[in-house]
Amino acid sequence: MEQVMKHYGNAILAVIVLLALGAIIVAALSSDGYVAEEFRKALTGFFASMSAMA
């Protein structure tokens, strides 16, 4: 077990952090509050700007 953690520890930690960030984003978007609305505006603005550049 120690060898597995030594070899894959950083990858496992990265996956856990990414899953936690995903859960936070989903929780923020699922509510209908101010944060969710501003986050949606930021995401749609970002992707609109990126598609306009292409």
C-alpha positions as CSV (number, residue, x, y, z in Angstrom):
1,M,0.0,0.0,0.0
2,E,2.9,2.3,0.8
3,Q,4.4,1.8,-2.6
4,V,1.0,2.4,-4.3
5,M,0.6,5.7,-2.5
6,K,4.2,6.7,-3.2
7,H,3.8,6.0,-6.9
8,Y,0.2,7.2,-7.5
9,G,-0.2,9.6,-4.5
10,N,0.0,12.8,-6.6
11,A,-2.3,11.5,-9.3
12,I,-4.9,10.4,-6.7
13,L,-4.7,13.8,-4.9
14,A,-5.2,15.6,-8.2
15,V,-8.3,13.5,-9.0
16,I,-9.7,14.2,-5.6
17,V,-9.1,18.0,-6.0
18,L,-10.7,18.0,-9.4
19,L,-13.7,16.1,-8.2
20,A,-14.1,18.5,-5.3
21,L,-13.9,21.5,-7.6
22,G,-16.5,19.9,-9.9
23,A,-18.8,19.3,-6.9
24,I,-18.4,22.9,-5.9
25,I,-19.2,24.2,-9.4
26,V,-22.3,21.9,-9.7
27,A,-23.5,23.0,-6.2
28,A,-23.0,26.7,-7.2
29,L,-24.9,26.3,-10.4
30,S,-27.8,24.2,-9.0
31,S,-28.9,27.0,-6.8
32,D,-30.8,30.0,-8.2
33,G,-28.9,32.7,-6.2
34,Y,-26.8,35.6,-7.1
35,V,-23.6,33.5,-7.3
36,A,-25.1,31.0,-9.7
37,E,-26.4,33.7,-12.0
38,E,-23.1,35.5,-12.1
39,F,-21.2,32.3,-12.6
40,R,-23.5,31.4,-15.6
41,K,-22.9,34.8,-17.1
42,A,-19.2,34.5,-16.7
43,L,-19.1,31.0,-18.3
44,T,-21.4,32.0,-21.2
45,G,-19.4,35.1,-21.8
46,F,-16.1,33.2,-21.8
47,F,-17.3,30.6,-24.3
48,A,-18.9,33.3,-26.5
49,S,-15.6,35.2,-26.6
50,M,-13.7,32.0,-27.3
51,S,-16.0,31.0,-30.2
52,A,-15.8,34.6,-31.6
53,M,-12.0,34.3,-31.8
54,A,-12.1,31.1,-33.8
